[in-house]
Amino acid sequence: MAEKLERDIALLREKLAAVSGRRLKMLVGVDGFVDEILHIVDTRQDFENYTRVTHIADLGQRIVKAAGLSANIEMVPIQMKLGGNGPIFANALLEYGVELTYVGALGKPDVHAVFTPMTKKCAGVYSISGPGYTNALEFEDGKLMLGKITSLNEITWPNFRDSLGGAEKLAEMIAESQLFGMENWTMVPHMSDIWEGLIAEVFPLLGRPGEKPIAFFDLADPEKRTNADVLHAMELIGKFEECFRSILGLNEKELFEIADVYGIEYDKAAPRDRLLRDTATAVYGRLGIYCLVVHPTKEALACLGGEYFHTFGPYCEKPKLTTGAGDNFNSGFCLGQALGLDPQSSLVLGAATSGYYVRSAKSPELSSILEFLTDWENGAV
């Protein structure tokens, strides 16, 4: 392990120990999914034993071969769990001890059972609609998320605002929070309308004392949205800087999609470290926000305050679970920022949170992440 990474990990452990007693309040939304984790069968030996398809390209080839013919593809249910960027992000923060209120698509009239363990830990829960449903096909090199989102059409600005008691009550809740998270722009059809409603009706009610709270945004794979929609969303996120320190979280694929939408040119043949740095820096310059954070599979990077930060992560070749890894990274990074940690320490905390999650299929508590950081520093993960 490089000396710099060892120093970064050791420094993070010291800083986390120093701020571990600090209580944070957060307001997070707005999606909600019931995720069924599935494996694809490659060959089956008998009723109980099978070999799974381990790489996405292998499934792709099987599908292509079926064109003009047909194919029988077997899926094996592995786990049913809470899903959606908002709930996974929120659940990870709750494990870290954050006092969190969630508003989103958890079930209506009753909260769906998969969310019950999370909602029991929440300070408050406001469910606007029924959840979406996702078949999450897990592979060793990624995942395919097959989603059904009709119920999320009910998450409109009037429903969002009124479920929380109106604009004045919402302003009070935001003013008391260190972080306001607005997750899954792509899958929530009216999210831009919600952001416009916040800007028009809630921003005038927010005071400006002290340091601005964080507003965290996760687009969640905007490939299916038009360039005009994406550019409008980026413009709205920029407007949140009036009252917040805006953080946009992207994965590697999303980084280059946003660069393409902005018309930013990048050299695909350039060394990887330079390609990521130059593209992220260019996108950050167009956004005009507090922070851009990006989480490729094996590393993480951030642009903040005009500077560029990078860390390698504890990569796991055979993860137990990858669905939610990015949300766990985002939770660790945002927790670090809300606690006042420096950008490098926040990046390392994000990478460690994700690294723990993919190995154990659950989000870490503070004591668990401190142990994980020690193991990582010692090369034992």
Backbone hydrogen bonds in HBPLUS format (Angstrom, degrees):
<---DONOR---> <-ACCEPTOR-->    atom                        ^
c    i                          cat <-CA-CA->   ^        H-A-AA   ^      H-
h    n   atom  resd res      DA  || num        DHA   H-A  angle D-A-AA Bond
n    s   type  num  typ     dist DA aas  dist angle  dist       angle   num
A0006-GLU N   A0002-ALA O   3.11 MM   4  6.45 159.6  2.15 153.2 159.3     1
A0007-ARG N   A0003-GLU O   2.92 MM   4  6.20 159.9  1.96 153.5 158.7     2
A0008-ASP N   A0004-LYS O   2.87 MM   4  6.14 157.2  1.92 150.7 157.5     3
A0009-ILE N   A0005-LEU O   2.94 MM   4  6.14 160.3  1.97 152.9 157.1     4
A0010-ALA N   A0006-GLU O   2.99 MM   4  6.20 166.0  2.01 151.4 155.4     5
A0011-LEU N   A0007-ARG O   2.88 MM   4  6.02 159.3  1.92 150.2 156.2     6
A0012-LEU N   A0008-ASP O   2.96 MM   4  6.13 154.5  2.03 143.7 150.7     7
A0013-ARG N   A0009-ILE O   3.04 MM   4  6.32 160.0  2.08 151.6 156.2     8
A0014-GLU N   A0010-ALA O   3.19 MM   4  6.48 158.0  2.25 146.6 151.7     9
A0015-LYS N   A0011-LEU O   3.00 MM   4  6.27 160.1  2.04 151.0 156.4    10
A0016-LEU N   A0012-LEU O   2.84 MM   4  6.01 164.2  1.86 160.4 164.1    11
A0017-ALA N   A0013-ARG O   3.10 MM   4  6.20 159.5  2.14 144.7 150.1    12
A0018-ALA N   A0014-GLU O   3.13 MM   4  6.34 142.0  2.28 138.6 148.8    13
A0018-ALA N   A0015-LYS O   3.12 MM   3  5.01 121.1  2.48  90.5 105.5    14
A0019-VAL N   A0015-LYS O   3.13 MM   4  6.42 138.6  2.31 145.6 155.3    15
A0020-SER N   A0016-LEU O   2.97 MM   4  5.63 109.7  2.47 146.1 159.8    16
A0022-ARG N   A0019-VAL O   3.04 MM   3  5.58 168.1  2.05 122.7 126.5    17
A0099-GLU N   A0024-LEU O   2.85 MM  75  5.95 164.2  1.88 168.1 166.3    18
A0178-GLN N   A0025-LYS O   2.72 MM 153  5.74 161.0  1.76 158.2 159.1    19
A0026-MET N   A0099-GLU O   2.98 MM  73  6.34 152.5  2.06 148.9 152.6    20
A0101-THR N   A0026-MET O   2.93 MM  75  6.36 158.5  1.97 155.9 162.2    21
A0027-LEU N   A0179-LEU O   3.00 MM 152  6.41 161.0  2.04 159.0 163.9    22
A0181-GLY N   A0027-LEU O   2.85 MM 154  6.31 153.9  1.91 147.9 156.5    23
A0028-VAL N   A0101-THR O   2.96 MM  73  6.33 165.9  1.98 168.4 173.1    24
A0103-VAL N   A0028-VAL O   2.98 MM  75  6.39 154.2  2.05 151.5 159.2    25
A0029-GLY N   A0181-GLY O   2.96 MM 152  6.06 142.4  2.11 139.5 150.5    26
A0183-GLU N   A0029-GLY O   2.87 MM 154  5.95 169.1  1.88 122.5 126.2    27
A0132-GLY N   A0032-GLY O   2.83 MM 100  6.20 163.8  1.85 156.5 154.4    28
A0033-PHE N   A0083-GLY O   2.91 MM  50  4.42 158.2  1.96 117.6 111.6    29
A0083-GLY N   A0033-PHE O   2.59 MM  50  4.42 133.7  1.79 161.4 149.1    30
A0034-VAL N   A0132-GLY O   2.89 MM  98  6.34 151.3  1.97 145.7 150.6    31
A0134-THR N   A0034-VAL O   3.01 MM 100  6.16 168.5  2.02 148.3 147.6    32
A0035-ASP N   A0081-LYS O   2.89 MM  46  5.29 154.2  1.96 167.2 168.3    33
A0081-LYS N   A0035-ASP O   2.84 MM  46  5.29 161.7  1.88 154.9 161.0    34
A0036-GLU N   A0134-THR O   2.90 MM  98  6.24 164.1  1.93 166.5 171.4    35
A0136-ALA N   A0036-GLU O   2.96 MM 100  5.92 161.4  2.00 142.7 148.4    36
A0037-ILE N   A0079-GLN O   2.71 MM  42  5.11 156.7  1.76 163.3 167.9    37
A0078-ILE N   A0037-ILE O   2.77 MM  41  5.41 168.7  1.79 163.5 159.5    38
A0038-LEU N   A0136-ALA O   2.88 MM  98  5.89 165.6  1.90 154.7 152.0    39
A0138-GLU N   A0038-LEU O   2.99 MM 100  6.10 166.0  2.01 171.0 173.5    40
A0039-HIS N   A0076-VAL O   3.05 MM  37  5.15 157.6  2.10 138.8 144.7    41
A0076-VAL N   A0039-HIS O   2.77 MM  37  5.15 163.7  1.80 152.8 158.6    42
A0053-VAL N   A0040-ILE O   2.75 MM  13  5.47 156.5  1.81 154.8 159.0    43
A0041-VAL N   A0074-GLU O   2.99 MM  33  5.49 166.8  2.01 150.9 154.7    44
A0042-ASP N   A0051-THR O   2.69 MM   9  5.46 161.2  1.72 154.4 158.3    45
A0043-THR N   A0051-THR O   3.24 MM   8  5.24 148.6  2.34 131.0 140.2    46
A0051-THR N   A0043-THR O   2.69 MM   8  5.24 165.5  1.71 165.2 170.2    47
A0045-GLN N   A0049-ASN O   2.85 MM   4  5.38 141.4  2.00 129.3 141.3    48
A0046-ASP N   A0049-ASN O   3.23 MM   3  5.29 166.1  2.25 139.5 140.8    49
A0140-GLU N   A0054-THR O   2.77 MM  86  5.36 152.2  1.85 139.5 148.0    50
A0058-ASP N   A0055-HIS O   3.08 MM   3  5.53 130.3  2.34 107.0 119.1    51
A0060-GLY N   A0056-ILE O   2.93 MM   4  6.23 158.2  1.98 151.6 158.8    52
A0061-GLN N   A0057-ALA O   2.87 MM   4  6.13 153.5  1.94 149.9 155.3    53
A0062-ARG N   A0058-ASP O   3.16 MM   4  6.39 153.2  2.23 140.7 147.6    54
A0063-ILE N   A0059-LEU O   2.96 MM   4  6.27 154.2  2.03 152.3 159.2    55
A0064-VAL N   A0060-GLY O   2.93 MM   4  6.18 161.7  1.96 151.5 156.4    56
A0065-LYS N   A0061-GLN O   3.00 MM   4  6.17 157.7  2.05 147.1 152.5    57
A0066-ALA N   A0063-ILE O   3.02 MM   3  5.20 137.3  2.21 100.5 112.8    58
A0067-ALA N   A0064-VAL O   3.10 MM   3  5.46 164.1  2.12 112.2 117.2    59
A0069-LEU N   A0066-ALA O   2.81 MM   3  5.02 157.2  1.87 130.4 133.7    60
A0088-ILE N   A0084-GLY O   3.16 MM   4  6.22 170.1  2.17 157.9 161.0    61
A0089-PHE N   A0085-ASN O   2.98 MM   4  5.87 159.9  2.02 144.9 151.5    62
A0090-ALA N   A0086-GLY O   2.77 MM   4  5.90 163.0  1.80 155.5 161.2    63
A0091-ASN N   A0087-PRO O   2.73 MM   4  5.79 161.5  1.77 147.3 153.0    64
A0092-ALA N   A0088-ILE O   3.08 MM   4  6.21 156.5  2.14 144.6 150.0    65
A0093-LEU N   A0089-PHE O   3.21 MM   4  6.50 154.4  2.28 143.7 150.4    66
A0094-LEU N   A0090-ALA O   2.85 MM   4  6.15 152.9  1.93 153.5 161.9    67
A0095-GLU N   A0091-ASN O   3.02 MM   4  6.31 149.9  2.12 145.1 152.4    68
A0096-TYR N   A0093-LEU O   3.06 MM   3  5.07 127.7  2.34  94.5 108.6    69
A0098-VAL N   A0093-LEU O   3.20 MM   5  5.70 167.5  2.22 144.7 142.3    70
A0097-GLY N   A0094-LEU O   2.91 MM   3  5.05 158.6  1.95 106.2 112.8    71
A0123-ALA N   A0100-LEU O   2.77 MM  23  5.51 155.8  1.83 143.6 149.7    72
A0102-TYR N   A0124-GLY O   2.94 MM  22  6.33 156.1  2.00 153.8 151.5    73
A0126-TYR N   A0102-TYR O   2.83 MM  24  6.24 153.5  1.90 155.6 162.9    74
A0104-GLY N   A0126-TYR O   2.93 MM  22  6.50 150.2  2.02 155.8 164.9    75
A0128-ILE N   A0104-GLY O   2.69 MM  24  5.54 157.6  1.73 151.6 159.6    76
A0112-HIS N   A0106-LEU O   2.81 MM   6  6.10 167.3  1.83 157.4 157.6    77
A0107-GLY N   A0129-SER O   2.92 MM  22  5.55 148.3  2.02 156.2 145.9    78
A0115-PHE N   A0112-HIS O   3.04 MM   3  5.83 155.7  2.10 123.2 129.7    79
A0116-THR N   A0113-ALA O   3.12 MM   3  5.21 153.8  2.19 104.8 112.8    80
A0118-MET N   A0115-PHE O   3.01 MM   3  5.37 120.0  2.38 108.3 123.3    81
A0119-THR N   A0115-PHE O   2.88 MM   4  6.12 168.3  1.90 163.1 167.0    82
A0120-LYS N   A0116-THR O   3.00 MM   4  6.07 150.3  2.09 155.7 161.6    83
A0121-LYS N   A0118-MET O   2.98 MM   3  5.49 144.8  2.10 111.3 121.3    84
A0122-CYS N   A0119-THR O   3.13 MM   3  4.95 145.7  2.25  95.5 105.7    85
A0133-TYR N   A0148-LYS O   3.02 MM  15  5.17 156.0  2.08 141.2 148.8    86
A0148-LYS N   A0133-TYR O   2.74 MM  15  5.17 142.3  1.88 152.3 164.1    87
A0135-ASN N   A0146-LEU O   2.90 MM  11  5.04 162.5  1.93 141.9 144.8    88
A0146-LEU N   A0135-ASN O   2.94 MM  11  5.04 173.3  1.95 143.9 145.8    89
A0137-LEU N   A0144-LEU O   2.82 MM   7  5.02 158.3  1.87 160.1 155.9    90
A0144-LEU N   A0137-LEU O   2.96 MM   7  5.02 154.2  2.03 138.8 147.2    91
A0139-PHE N   A0142-GLY O   2.92 MM   3  5.27 145.4  2.04 171.4 164.9    92
A0152-LEU N   A0149-ILE O   2.88 MM   3  5.48 145.7  2.00 120.8 130.8    93
A0153-ASN N   A0150-THR O   3.13 MM   3  5.84 168.0  2.14 120.2 123.8    94
A0154-GLU N   A0151-SER O   3.23 MM   3  6.11 170.8  2.24 120.6 123.4    95
A0155-ILE N   A0152-LEU O   3.10 MM   3  5.52 165.0  2.13 111.9 116.7    96
A0156-THR N   A0154-GLU O   2.97 MM   2  5.71 124.6  2.28 109.2  93.1    97
A0160-PHE N   A0156-THR O   2.84 MM   4  5.97 159.7  1.88 153.6 160.1    98
A0161-ARG N   A0157-TRP O   2.85 MM   4  5.93 178.7  1.85 163.0 163.4    99
A0162-ASP N   A0158-PRO O   2.89 MM   4  5.85 167.8  1.90 148.9 153.0   100
A0163-SER N   A0159-ASN O   2.97 MM   4  5.82 149.8  2.07 138.4 146.1   101
A0164-LEU N   A0161-ARG O   3.20 MM   3  5.54 143.0  2.35 104.1 114.1   102
A0166-GLY N   A0161-ARG O   2.97 MM   5  5.10 157.4  2.03 140.9 137.2   103
A0165-GLY N   A0162-ASP O   3.08 MM   3  5.02 164.9  2.11 104.8 108.2   104
A0170-LEU N   A0166-GLY O   2.99 MM   4  6.18 160.2  2.03 153.5 159.9   105
A0171-ALA N   A0167-ALA O   2.89 MM   4  6.08 153.0  1.96 146.2 153.4   106
A0172-GLU N   A0168-GLU O   3.05 MM   4  6.35 150.3  2.14 143.5 151.3   107
A0173-MET N   A0169-LYS O   3.00 MM   4  6.33 155.5  2.07 149.4 155.6   108
A0174-ILE N   A0170-LEU O   2.98 MM   4  6.23 159.5  2.02 152.0 157.2   109
A0175-ALA N   A0171-ALA O   2.93 MM   4  6.05 159.4  1.98 146.5 152.5   110
A0176-GLU N   A0172-GLU O   3.17 MM   4  6.37 135.3  2.38 140.3 150.6   111
A0177-SER N   A0174-ILE O   3.01 MM   3  5.16 157.2  2.06 108.1 115.5   112
A0214-ILE N   A0178-GLN O   3.00 MM  36  6.19 176.8  2.00 140.9 140.4   113
A0180-PHE N   A0214-ILE O   2.79 MM  34  6.16 151.4  1.87 152.8 162.2   114
A0216-PHE N   A0180-PHE O   2.98 MM  36  6.30 151.1  2.06 136.7 145.8   115
A0182-MET N   A0216-PHE O   2.91 MM  34  6.19 170.7  1.92 175.7 174.1   116
A0184-ASN N   A0218-ASP O   2.91 MM  34  5.59 126.4  2.20 140.8 156.6   117
A0188-VAL N   A0184-ASN O   3.24 MM   4  6.28 131.9  2.49 145.8 157.6   118
A0185-TRP N   A0218-ASP O   3.33 MM  33  6.72 156.0  2.40 140.8 147.4   119
A0186-THR N   A0219-LEU O   2.95 MM  33  5.70 166.2  1.96 156.3 157.3   120
A0191-MET N   A0188-VAL O   3.09 MM   3  5.51 159.9  2.13 130.8 128.1   121
A0193-ASP N   A0190-HIS O   3.10 MM   3  5.22 118.6  2.50  98.6 113.7   122
A0194-ILE N   A0190-HIS O   3.04 MM   4  6.42 147.3  2.15 148.4 158.2   123
A0194-ILE N   A0191-MET O   3.00 MM   3  4.98 117.3  2.41  94.5 110.4   124
A0195-TRP N   A0191-MET O   2.95 MM   4  6.33 157.6  2.00 155.0 160.7   125
A0196-GLU N   A0192-SER O   2.92 MM   4  6.19 156.6  1.98 146.9 153.5   126
A0197-GLY N   A0193-ASP O   2.86 MM   4  6.09 152.8  1.94 144.6 152.3   127
A0198-LEU N   A0194-ILE O   2.91 MM   4  6.21 156.5  1.97 151.3 157.2   128
A0199-ILE N   A0195-TRP O   2.98 MM   4  6.22 163.0  2.01 150.0 154.3   129
A0200-ALA N   A0196-GLU O   2.93 MM   4  6.11 160.3  1.97 149.5 154.7   130
A0201-GLU N   A0197-GLY O   2.83 MM   4  5.75 166.9  1.84 152.9 157.0   131
A0202-VAL N   A0198-LEU O   2.90 MM   4  4.85 142.4  2.04 122.6 134.2   132
A0203-PHE N   A0198-LEU O   2.93 MM   5  6.24 152.3  2.00 165.5 167.7   133
A0205-LEU N   A0202-VAL O   2.85 MM   3  5.31 146.8  1.96 115.4 126.1   134
A0206-LEU N   A0203-PHE O   3.08 MM   3  5.29 159.0  2.13 110.4 117.0   135
A0245-ARG N   A0213-PRO O   2.82 MM  32  6.12 151.2  1.90 151.7 159.9   136
A0215-ALA N   A0245-ARG O   3.09 MM  30  5.98 160.6  2.13 126.9 129.4   137
A0247-ILE N   A0215-ALA O   2.83 MM  32  6.13 160.7  1.86 164.2 165.1   138
A0217-PHE N   A0247-ILE O   2.87 MM  30  6.22 155.4  1.93 165.3 172.7   139
A0249-GLY N   A0217-PHE O   2.93 MM  32  6.20 172.2  1.94 175.9 176.7   140
A0225-ARG N   A0222-PRO O   2.97 MM   3  5.43 157.3  2.02 118.3 125.7   141
A0230-VAL N   A0226-THR O   3.02 MM   4  6.36 163.1  2.05 154.7 159.0   142
A0231-LEU N   A0227-ASN O   2.88 MM   4  6.07 166.7  1.90 155.0 158.5   143
A0232-HIS N   A0228-ALA O   2.99 MM   4  6.14 153.9  2.06 144.3 151.4   144
A0233-ALA N   A0229-ASP O   2.94 MM   4  6.23 154.9  2.01 148.6 155.6   145
A0234-MET N   A0230-VAL O   2.92 MM   4  6.24 157.1  1.98 152.6 158.8   146
A0235-GLU N   A0231-LEU O   2.97 MM   4  6.21 150.7  2.06 143.2 151.2   147
A0236-LEU N   A0232-HIS O   3.01 MM   4  6.30 154.8  2.07 148.3 154.5   148
A0237-ILE N   A0233-ALA O   2.95 MM   4  6.22 161.6  1.99 153.7 158.4   149
A0238-GLY N   A0234-MET O   3.06 MM   4  6.27 151.3  2.14 141.6 149.1   150
A0239-LYS N   A0235-GLU O   3.15 MM   4  6.52 139.1  2.33 138.4 149.2   151
A0239-LYS N   A0236-LEU O   2.96 MM   3  5.02 122.9  2.29  96.1 111.2   152
A0240-PHE N   A0237-ILE O   3.14 MM   3  5.30 139.7  2.31  99.7 110.8   153
A0241-GLU N   A0238-GLY O   3.18 MM   3  5.74 160.8  2.22 111.4 117.3   154
A0242-GLU N   A0239-LYS O   3.15 MM   3  5.97 169.8  2.16 120.1 123.3   155
A0243-CYS N   A0240-PHE O   3.12 MM   3  5.86 143.9  2.26 118.9 125.0   156
A0244-PHE N   A0240-PHE O   2.83 MM   4  5.70 140.7  1.98 152.9 164.5   157
A0291-CYS N   A0246-SER O   3.05 MM  45  6.38 148.3  2.15 165.1 163.7   158
A0248-LEU N   A0291-CYS O   3.09 MM  43  6.52 157.2  2.14 151.1 154.8   159
A0293-VAL N   A0248-LEU O   3.00 MM  45  6.28 169.9  2.01 159.6 161.5   160
A0250-LEU N   A0293-VAL O   2.94 MM  43  6.35 157.4  1.99 157.6 165.1   161
A0295-HIS N   A0250-LEU O   2.97 MM  45  6.52 150.3  2.06 150.0 159.0   162
A0255-LEU N   A0251-ASN O   3.01 MM   4  6.27 149.9  2.10 152.1 160.8   163
A0256-PHE N   A0252-GLU O   3.39 MM   4  6.77 159.8  2.43 155.0 156.6   164
A0257-GLU N   A0253-LYS O   3.11 MM   4  6.37 146.8  2.22 143.3 153.4   165
A0258-ILE N   A0254-GLU O   2.89 MM   4  6.10 161.6  1.92 156.7 159.7   166
A0259-ALA N   A0255-LEU O   3.00 MM   4  6.25 152.9  2.08 142.5 150.7   167
A0260-ASP N   A0256-PHE O   2.95 MM   4  6.10 153.2  2.02 139.9 146.5   168
A0261-VAL N   A0257-GLU O   2.99 MM   4  6.29 153.4  2.06 145.5 152.7   169
A0262-TYR N   A0258-ILE O   3.01 MM   4  6.27 152.2  2.09 147.9 154.7   170
A0264-ILE N   A0259-ALA O   2.84 MM   5  5.04 159.8  1.88 157.0 152.3   171
A0263-GLY N   A0260-ASP O   2.97 MM   3  4.89 146.8  2.09  97.0 107.6   172
A0270-ALA N   A0267-ASP O   3.01 MM   3  5.40 164.6  2.04 114.7 119.6   173
A0274-ARG N   A0271-PRO O   3.06 MM   3  5.49 118.2  2.46 108.5 122.9   174
A0275-LEU N   A0271-PRO O   2.89 MM   4  6.10 159.9  1.93 158.4 165.1   175
A0276-LEU N   A0272-ARG O   2.95 MM   4  6.14 171.0  1.96 160.0 160.5   176
A0277-ARG N   A0273-ASP O   3.08 MM   4  6.13 165.2  2.10 142.0 146.7   177
A0278-ASP N   A0274-ARG O   2.83 MM   4  5.82 171.7  1.84 152.5 155.5   178
A0279-THR N   A0275-LEU O   3.04 MM   4  5.98 159.9  2.08 143.0 149.2   179
A0280-ALA N   A0276-LEU O   2.91 MM   4  5.90 167.0  1.92 151.4 155.8   180
A0281-THR N   A0277-ARG O   2.94 MM   4  5.96 160.1  1.98 147.9 154.1   181
A0282-ALA N   A0278-ASP O   3.01 MM   4  6.10 152.0  2.09 139.3 146.7   182
A0283-VAL N   A0279-THR O   2.94 MM   4  6.18 164.0  1.97 154.0 158.1   183
A0284-TYR N   A0280-ALA O   2.87 MM   4  5.97 163.8  1.89 150.1 155.3   184
A0285-GLY N   A0281-THR O   3.01 MM   4  6.16 150.4  2.10 139.7 147.3   185
A0286-ARG N   A0282-ALA O   3.23 MM   4  6.56 138.6  2.41 139.8 149.8   186
A0286-ARG N   A0283-VAL O   3.01 MM   3  5.20 128.8  2.29  99.8 113.5   187
A0287-LEU N   A0283-VAL O   3.02 MM   4  6.32 144.3  2.15 150.2 160.7   188
A0288-GLY N   A0284-TYR O   3.35 MM   4  6.56 162.8  2.38 156.9 157.6   189
A0292-LEU N   A0303-CYS O   3.01 MM  11  5.21 157.2  2.06 146.8 154.2   190
A0303-CYS N   A0292-LEU O   2.80 MM  11  5.21 158.1  1.85 154.0 161.5   191
A0294-VAL N   A0301-LEU O   2.81 MM   7  5.32 170.1  1.82 158.9 161.4   192
A0301-LEU N   A0294-VAL O   2.94 MM   7  5.32 161.8  1.97 155.6 159.6   193
A0313-GLY N   A0298-LYS O   3.04 MM  15  5.49 174.8  2.04 129.1 128.0   194
A0300-ALA N   A0311-THR O   2.84 MM  11  5.44 150.0  1.93 165.2 168.4   195
A0311-THR N   A0300-ALA O   2.91 MM  11  5.44 153.5  1.98 159.3 159.7   196
A0302-ALA N   A0309-PHE O   2.93 MM   7  5.13 154.8  1.99 135.7 139.4   197
A0309-PHE N   A0302-ALA O   2.80 MM   7  5.13 157.5  1.85 159.6 163.9   198
A0304-LEU N   A0307-GLU O   2.98 MM   3  5.43 153.1  2.05 147.2 155.2   199
A0307-GLU N   A0304-LEU O   3.01 MM   3  5.43 164.7  2.03 115.5 120.3   200
A0315-TYR N   A0313-GLY O   3.00 MM   2  5.55 126.8  2.29 107.0  91.5   201
A0320-LYS N   A0358-VAL O   2.74 MM  38  5.62 146.8  1.84 169.6 175.0   202
A0325-ALA N   A0322-THR O   2.91 MM   3  5.26 163.1  1.94 138.7 136.3   203
A0328-ASN N   A0324-GLY O   2.98 MM   4  6.22 151.6  2.07 149.8 157.3   204
A0329-PHE N   A0325-ALA O   2.93 MM   4  6.26 152.5  2.01 146.0 154.0   205
A0330-ASN N   A0326-GLY O   2.90 MM   4  6.19 163.9  1.93 149.4 153.3   206
A0331-SER N   A0327-ASP O   2.93 MM   4  6.16 149.0  2.02 141.0 149.5   207
A0332-GLY N   A0328-ASN O   3.08 MM   4  6.33 160.8  2.11 149.9 153.7   208
A0333-PHE N   A0329-PHE O   2.95 MM   4  6.25 166.3  1.97 159.7 163.6   209
A0334-CYS N   A0330-ASN O   2.86 MM   4  5.94 169.6  1.87 151.7 155.2   210
A0335-LEU N   A0331-SER O   2.85 MM   4  5.91 153.7  1.92 144.1 151.9   211
A0336-GLY N   A0332-GLY O   3.03 MM   4  6.22 161.1  2.07 146.3 151.0   212
A0337-GLN N   A0333-PHE O   3.03 MM   4  6.38 156.6  2.08 148.9 155.2   213
A0338-ALA N   A0334-CYS O   2.82 MM   4  6.02 160.3  1.85 152.3 157.8   214
A0339-LEU N   A0335-LEU O   2.89 MM   4  6.06 143.7  2.02 148.0 157.8   215
A0341-LEU N   A0336-GLY O   2.82 MM   5  5.13 157.0  1.87 162.5 154.9   216
A0340-GLY N   A0337-GLN O   3.04 MM   3  5.05 153.3  2.12 100.3 108.7   217
A0346-SER N   A0342-ASP O   3.00 MM   4  6.24 154.2  2.07 154.4 162.7   218
A0347-LEU N   A0343-PRO O   2.94 MM   4  6.17 152.8  2.01 148.8 155.5   219
A0348-VAL N   A0344-GLN O   3.06 MM   4  6.36 161.4  2.09 150.3 154.7   220
A0349-LEU N   A0345-SER O   2.94 MM   4  6.14 154.5  2.00 145.8 152.9   221
A0350-GLY N   A0346-SER O   2.94 MM   4  6.17 154.2  2.01 145.5 152.4   222
A0351-ALA N   A0347-LEU O   2.92 MM   4  6.22 162.5  1.95 153.7 157.9   223
A0352-ALA N   A0348-VAL O   2.89 MM   4  6.05 156.7  1.94 147.5 154.1   224
A0353-THR N   A0349-LEU O   2.93 MM   4  6.04 159.3  1.97 147.6 153.1   225
A0354-SER N   A0350-GLY O   3.06 MM   4  6.28 164.3  2.09 151.7 155.3   226
A0355-GLY N   A0351-ALA O   2.84 MM   4  5.96 156.0  1.90 143.5 151.4   227
A0356-TYR N   A0352-ALA O   2.87 MM   4  6.03 155.8  1.93 150.3 155.4   228
A0357-TYR N   A0353-THR O   3.09 MM   4  6.22 157.9  2.14 141.8 148.1   229
A0358-VAL N   A0354-SER O   3.02 MM   4  6.28 166.2  2.04 160.7 161.5   230
A0360-SER N   A0356-TYR O   3.04 MM   4  6.16 145.5  2.16 149.9 159.3   231
A0361-ALA N   A0357-TYR O   2.67 MM   4  5.11 139.5  1.83 150.6 155.2   232
A0369-ILE N   A0365-GLU O   2.98 MM   4  6.28 155.7  2.04 154.5 161.0   233
A0370-LEU N   A0366-LEU O   3.03 MM   4  6.27 152.7  2.11 149.6 156.8   234
A0371-GLU N   A0367-SER O   3.19 MM   4  6.44 153.8  2.26 141.7 148.0   235
A0372-PHE N   A0368-SER O   2.90 MM   4  6.14 153.8  1.97 144.7 152.9   236
A0373-LEU N   A0369-ILE O   2.83 MM   4  6.00 155.2  1.89 147.2 153.0   237
A0374-THR N   A0370-LEU O   3.18 MM   4  6.41 152.2  2.26 139.7 146.4   238
A0375-ASP N   A0371-GLU O   3.01 MM   4  6.34 159.8  2.05 149.9 155.2   239
A0376-TRP N   A0372-PHE O   2.78 MM   4  6.01 159.5  1.82 152.8 159.1   240
A0377-GLU N   A0373-LEU O   2.88 MM   4  6.04 163.9  1.91 147.8 152.1   241
A0378-ASN N   A0374-THR O   3.05 MM   4  6.25 144.3  2.18 141.5 151.1   242
A0380-ALA N   A0375-ASP O   2.73 MM   5  4.85 168.5  1.74 151.7 147.8   243
A0379-GLY N   A0376-TRP O   3.01 MM   3  5.04 162.0  2.04 106.8 111.6   244
